[in-house]
Amino acid sequence: MGSTEPILQKVLGVGIIGCGEVCQTVHLPTLGHLSDYFQVTYLCDVSSDALQHCKKKVARQEPETTRDVATLCASPSVDVVFITNSNEYHAAHAIIALQHNKHVLLEKPASITIRDADAIVAAESKSRGKVFVGYMRRYAAAFVDAIEEIGGVEKILYARVRDIIGPNHIFVDQSGTFPKKFSDFAPADTEDIANRNTELLTQALEVECGVEQSDRSKRFWRILGGLGSHDLSAMREALGMPTSVKGVSYNFPFWNVLFQYPGFAVSYESGMDQVPRFDAHIEMYSAKKTVRVQYDTPYVKGLPTTLHICESVNGTYKESMIRRTYEDPYTLEIMELYKMIVEGKQIKTTAADAKKDLEIFGMIMRAGFPVLDTSKIKSNGDAVQNGY
């Protein structure tokens, strides 16, 4: 008779830096569901109230807490560091984790500048830890299946990337996770993030993109690093890198970009309004087949990502909707992280891969905003190394 003993497997200790909305709504619940694989052992945040709130949400055991990133990264109870705090700190904190030979799940954007992206890659090359960038949409089962479908078509004629969503708080409020926001920040922390934001945007826009800083250009760069990175990262995997940007229309809260690829164009349309719906998809057209991946909000667990195929079969129209699993993209993503750490599996969302998003952002900015006089630009190439 077969054994009924459970199969023992390694449970990874997780340290989370940043106890805000994404941590509370996504990572703590998901890691709790995956308790056979992960255990949250340490939390770090500049808000003491956030730490007190989140440590009560951790399943099975109460984690240690700290305001100091290096303390968390040095802990022997931590195998992998989740970096889910403000974008300004992503690169600096990833580097600290790598210096302590920890694996890293780095929420997107991995960095705000190419300079910092290169610094992450360099730190990873000297570390026993590896970086896994959190592009969860690319781990959705429907997206993985769509890549196979797209690879089988004879010629792509056109593609569209769309992401038009309503107020994010509506989805978060209906997630059943009851996240809370805190404001007990020290003046020094508030000043530090403001100074970092100023330096990073100057580096990104003026030094690397060569465009003028303005309220419009700074806001658009933040949008691209936020909502845009999901869309454009998926576009890259499905279709490759564009050769150029033919046009940009930015009229906040909506924007459009027309990309040129060899032999076809891709329209990227996105925006935010007050209608409570989540319309995000990537769609590819060929002569006899259309392939679309349809996403729903990731904040409400269990909403499926679906694959839609419309095709001509012997002159007959055929439409298929495929839902391979109800497992959400975050769960699938984190299990790929587990396989990377425990089994040594190669991953696709590396730090080097994430740098390509910044290259696309630069193409967009140069096509849509006034270009600077480059003779007046001075780079600060070492700034990330001094980060807290």
C-alpha positions in Angstrom: 0.0 0.0 0.0 1.3 3.4 -0.9 2.6 5.8 1.8 0.3 8.5 3.0 3.1 10.5 4.5 3.3 14.1 3.2 6.1 15.0 0.9 8.4 17.4 2.7 9.7 20.3 0.7 11.8 23.4 1.5 9.8 26.3 3.0 11.5 29.6 2.0 11.7 32.4 4.5 10.5 35.7 3.0 11.4 39.2 4.1 9.2 42.0 2.7 10.4 45.5 2.3 7.4 47.8 2.0 4.1 47.1 3.8 1.8 49.2 1.6 -1.1 48.4 -0.6 0.5 45.7 -2.8 2.0 43.9 0.2 -1.3 43.9 2.0 -3.6 43.2 -1.0 -1.5 40.7 -2.9 1.7 39.4 -1.4 0.7 38.6 2.2 -2.5 36.8 1.2 -0.8 34.9 -1.7 2.1 33.8 0.5 -0.3 32.7 3.2 -2.1 30.5 0.7 1.3 29.1 -0.4 2.4 28.2 3.2 3.8 24.8 2.0 6.4 26.8 0.1 6.9 30.2 1.8 6.8 31.7 5.3 7.0 35.4 5.9 9.7 35.9 8.6 10.6 39.6 8.4 8.9 42.9 7.6 10.5 46.3 6.9 8.9 49.7 6.5 9.4 53.3 7.5 5.9 53.3 9.0 5.8 51.7 12.5 2.0 51.5 12.2 2.2 49.6 8.9 4.6 47.1 10.5 2.2 46.5 13.4 -0.7 46.1 11.1 1.0 43.8 8.7 2.7 41.5 11.1 -0.8 40.5 12.4 -1.8 39.5 8.9 1.0 37.0 8.5 -0.1 33.4 8.6 1.3 30.8 11.0 3.9 32.8 12.9 4.5 36.5 13.8 7.4 37.9 11.8 10.2 40.1 13.1 10.0 43.8 12.1 12.5 46.5 11.4 12.9 49.9 9.8 16.4 49.0 8.6 16.7 47.3 5.2 20.2 45.9 5.9 19.0 44.2 9.1 16.3 42.3 7.2 18.6 41.4 4.4 21.3 40.1 6.9 18.8 37.9 8.7 19.4 34.1 8.4 15.7 33.6 8.5 15.3 35.3 5.1 16.0 33.4 1.9 14.2 35.8 -0.5 13.5 39.5 -0.2 10.3 40.9 -1.7 10.8 44.6 -2.6 7.3 46.1 -2.7 8.0 49.7 -1.5 8.1 53.0 -3.4 9.7 52.9 -6.8 12.5 55.3 -5.8 14.0 52.6 -3.6 13.7 49.5 -5.8 17.2 49.5 -7.2 19.0 50.6 -4.0 17.3 48.0 -1.9 17.7 45.2 -4.5 21.4 45.9 -4.4 21.5 45.7 -0.6 19.7 42.3 -0.7 22.1 41.0 -3.4 25.1 42.1 -1.4 23.8 39.8 1.4 23.4 37.0 -1.2 19.6 37.0 -1.0 17.3 36.2 -3.8 15.0 39.1 -4.8 11.5 39.4 -6.0 11.6 43.0 -7.3 8.2 44.6 -8.1 8.1 46.5 -11.3 9.5 48.9 -12.3 12.8 47.2 -11.4 14.4 50.7 -11.6 13.6 54.2 -12.8 16.8 54.7 -14.7 19.0 52.7 -17.0 22.0 53.6 -14.8 20.3 51.8 -11.9 19.2 48.9 -14.0 22.9 48.3 -14.9 23.8 48.6 -11.3 21.3 45.8 -10.4 22.7 43.5 -13.1 26.3 44.2 -11.9 25.3 43.5 -8.2 23.6 40.3 -9.3 26.7 39.1 -11.1 28.7 39.2 -7.8 26.0 37.6 -5.7 24.7 34.1 -5.0 21.2 35.6 -5.1 19.1 36.1 -8.3 16.6 38.7 -9.3 13.1 37.9 -10.3 11.2 40.9 -11.6 7.4 40.9 -10.8 5.8 41.1 -14.2 3.0 38.8 -13.2 0.9 39.2 -16.4 3.6 37.4 -18.3 3.1 34.3 -16.0 -0.6 34.1 -16.6 -1.5 30.8 -18.2 -3.5 32.4 -21.0 -0.5 34.6 -21.9 1.9 31.6 -21.9 -0.5 29.8 -24.3 -0.9 32.9 -26.4 2.8 33.0 -27.0 2.6 29.5 -28.5 -0.3 30.6 -30.7 1.4 33.7 -31.9 4.6 31.7 -32.7 2.6 29.5 -35.0 1.1 32.2 -37.3 2.6 32.8 -40.7 2.8 36.6 -40.5 1.6 39.3 -38.0 -0.3 42.0 -39.8 -1.2 44.3 -36.8 -1.3 44.2 -33.0 -3.0 46.2 -30.2 -2.1 46.7 -26.6 -4.9 48.1 -24.5 -5.2 49.0 -20.8 -8.1 51.2 -19.8 -9.1 50.9 -16.2 -11.3 52.6 -13.6 -10.4 53.8 -10.1 -8.0 51.3 -8.5 -9.5 51.8 -5.1 -12.7 50.2 -6.3 -11.0 46.9 -7.0 -8.8 47.1 -3.9 -11.9 47.8 -1.7 -13.6 44.7 -3.1 -10.6 42.4 -2.7 -11.5 41.2 0.7 -8.1 42.0 2.1 -9.0 45.2 4.0 -5.7 47.1 3.4 -5.0 50.2 5.4 -2.9 53.3 4.6 -0.6 54.9 7.2 1.1 58.3 7.4 3.4 58.1 10.4 6.5 59.0 8.4 9.4 60.8 9.9 10.2 64.2 8.2 13.6 62.8 7.2 12.0 59.9 5.3 9.6 62.3 3.5 12.5 64.5 2.5 14.6 61.6 1.4 12.0 60.2 -1.0 11.4 63.7 -2.5 15.2 64.1 -3.1 15.5 60.7 -4.6 12.5 61.4 -6.9 14.1 64.6 -8.1 17.5 63.0 -8.8 16.1 59.9 -10.5 13.8 61.9 -12.8 16.6 64.2 -13.8 18.8 61.2 -14.6 16.0 59.4 -16.5 14.6 62.3 -18.5 17.5 64.7 -19.1 20.5 62.4 -19.0 19.2 59.2 -20.5 16.3 60.3 -22.6 17.5 63.7 -23.5 14.1 65.4 -23.1 13.0 68.4 -21.1 11.6 68.0 -17.6 8.1 69.3 -17.1 5.1 68.3 -15.1 3.8 66.5 -18.1 7.0 64.6 -18.9 7.6 63.6 -15.3 4.0 62.4 -14.8 4.2 60.3 -18.1 7.5 58.7 -17.0 5.9 57.6 -13.8 2.9 56.3 -15.6 5.1 54.3 -18.0 6.9 52.8 -15.0 3.6 51.9 -13.3 0.7 50.8 -15.5 2.8 51.0 -18.7 5.4 48.5 -17.6 2.8 45.7 -17.4 1.6 46.3 -21.0 5.0 47.0 -22.7 6.8 44.1 -21.0 4.1 41.7 -22.2 4.3 43.3 -25.7 8.0 42.7 -25.7 7.7 39.0 -24.9 4.9 38.5 -27.4 6.2 40.6 -30.3 9.8 41.5 -29.6 11.3 45.0 -29.5 9.8 47.7 -31.7 12.1 49.4 -34.2 10.7 52.9 -33.7 7.9 55.0 -32.4 5.8 56.7 -35.1 3.8 58.9 -32.9 2.7 59.7 -29.3 -0.4 61.4 -28.0 -0.5 62.2 -24.3 -3.6 63.9 -23.0 -3.8 62.7 -19.4 -5.6 60.7 -18.3 -5.4 58.9 -21.7 -2.4 58.3 -24.0 -1.6 56.5 -27.3 1.6 55.3 -28.8 2.1 53.9 -32.3 5.1 51.5 -32.5 6.7 50.3 -35.7 7.8 46.7 -36.1 9.3 45.0 -39.1 6.2 44.7 -41.5 3.5 45.7 -39.0 2.5 48.4 -36.5 1.3 48.1 -32.9 -1.1 50.5 -31.3 -0.8 51.0 -27.5 -3.8 52.7 -26.0 -4.2 53.3 -22.3 -5.9 55.5 -19.7 -7.7 55.9 -16.5 -11.3 57.0 -15.9 -14.1 56.7 -13.4 -15.9 53.7 -14.9 -15.4 50.7 -12.5 -14.1 48.2 -15.1 -10.7 46.7 -16.0 -10.2 46.4 -19.8 -6.6 45.2 -20.4 -5.6 43.0 -23.3 -3.0 42.3 -25.9 -4.3 41.3 -29.3 -2.5 40.1 -32.5 -3.9 39.9 -36.0 -2.8 37.7 -38.8 -4.5 36.8 -42.1 -6.5 33.9 -40.7 -6.3 34.1 -37.0 -6.7 36.7 -34.2 -5.3 36.0 -30.7 -6.2 38.0 -27.7 -5.2 37.7 -24.0 -7.8 39.3 -21.7 -6.8 40.4 -18.2 -9.0 41.4 -15.3 -7.9 43.2 -12.1 -5.2 41.3 -10.2 -6.5 42.6 -6.8 -9.6 40.4 -6.8 -8.2 36.9 -6.4 -9.6 34.2 -8.7 -10.7 36.3 -11.7 -9.5 34.4 -14.7 -7.2 35.6 -17.4 -8.6 34.2 -20.7 -7.3 33.4 -24.2 -9.6 34.3 -27.1 -8.9 33.0 -30.6 -10.9 34.0 -33.7 -10.0 32.2 -36.9 -11.0 31.0 -40.3 -11.1 27.2 -40.6 -11.9 26.1 -44.1 -13.8 29.2 -44.7 -15.8 28.9 -41.5 -15.6 31.4 -38.7 -14.5 29.8 -35.4 -14.3 31.6 -32.0 -12.8 30.0 -29.0 -12.4 31.1 -25.3 -9.8 29.2 -23.4 -9.4 29.3 -19.6 -6.8 26.7 -18.7 -6.8 27.5 -15.0 -8.3 29.7 -12.3 -4.9 30.2 -10.7 -4.2 33.9 -10.7 -1.1 35.4 -12.3 0.4 36.3 -8.9 0.2 32.7 -7.7 1.7 31.4 -10.9 4.5 34.0 -10.8 5.4 33.2 -7.2 5.6 29.5 -7.9 8.0 30.2 -10.7 10.0 32.2 -8.2 10.1 29.1 -5.9 11.3 26.9 -8.8 14.0 29.4 -9.6 15.3 29.4 -6.0 14.8 25.7 -5.1 15.2 23.9 -8.5 17.5 26.4 -10.3 14.9 26.9 -13.1 15.8 29.7 -15.5 13.3 32.6 -15.6 12.3 35.1 -18.2 11.7 38.2 -16.1 15.3 38.9 -15.2 16.9 42.3 -14.3 18.5 42.4 -17.7 15.1 41.8 -19.3 13.5 44.6 -17.3 16.1 47.1 -18.7 14.4 46.8 -22.1 11.3 48.5 -20.8 13.4 51.5 -20.0 14.7 51.5 -23.6 11.1 51.5 -24.9 10.2 54.3 -22.4 13.1 56.3 -23.8 11.9 55.8 -27.4 8.4 57.0 -26.4 9.7 60.1 -24.6 12.0 61.2 -27.4 9.1 60.9 -29.9 6.6 62.7 -27.7 8.4 65.5 -25.8 10.8 68.3 -26.5 14.4 67.3 -26.8 17.1 68.9 -24.6 20.3 70.6 -25.7 22.6 67.6 -24.9 25.6 69.8 -24.5 24.1 70.9 -21.2 23.5 67.4 -19.7 25.8 66.0 -17.0 25.4 62.5 -15.7 25.5 61.4 -12.1 26.5 57.8 -12.7 27.2 56.8 -9.0 24.0 58.0 -7.3 22.4 54.6 -6.8 25.3 53.2 -4.9 24.7 55.8 -2.1 21.1 54.8 -1.6 19.5 53.8 1.7 
